[in-house]
Amino acid sequence: MMLSSYLCKSQHGVYYFRWPLPKHPQAPRTTIRLSLRTGCPNRASELARYLACCGKSIREDNSLAQLRHEHLRTQVRDYFKQSLERYNEWIARTGGKTRAREVLELEHQSHSDVLEGREDCASDVYLEDHMTRFIDFCTLPGAGSPENADQILHELRKARRDQLEAILGRISDLERLIPSKKRIRLLRGPLRAQKRLLRLWV
């Protein structure tokens, strides 16, 4: 490592450590300068070498890496997309049972409350199994690190709320397509009356 590229000396004779930051897609590469609080070149070299080694360790240790938001959201979306397909099959088969729908509505309300700043411990309980399964599903390095748990939980909560909205919306749409008992009785009349009622219904 060329320490000269990491060290710079101020006009007051104090050494600074230059730390290049990763380039952002929408911004030029930048660096930060840390004062080493010494004017001794040997001491500055020792400190710079130590800081450079720490930076390298962070880059190579996946458990210390902060998950990129865009990559995490993609993984969360793919995870819930799989389970949404299973829910669609269940709705098509059962029409969305009343008791099951009520449970889904309670869970949706719980996640919505937390995301709006209100406390609801049930939200975390609902997401426990999803958290475990998502860690196994996720291919991002560092996903299983405790340091990333809060970030993952927040994204799971948002995605689960949105998924439940889609599921409940589909159940409601299906209920509107099913004729009520009153309509069925009316449709038992003469054929001409049936056609007239069907035109009005459609």
Buried (B, 14 or more C-beta within 10 A) or exposed (E): EEBEEBBBEEEEEBBBBEBEEEEEEEEEEEEEEEEBEBEEEEEBBBBBBEBBEEBEEEEEEEEEBEBEEEEBBEBBBEBBEEBBEEBEEBBEEEBBEEEBBEEBBEBBBBBBBBBEEEEBEBBBEBBEEBEEBBBEBBEBEBBBBEEBEEBBBBBBBBBBBBBBBEBBEBBEEEEEEEEEEEEEEBBEEEEEEEEEBEEEEE
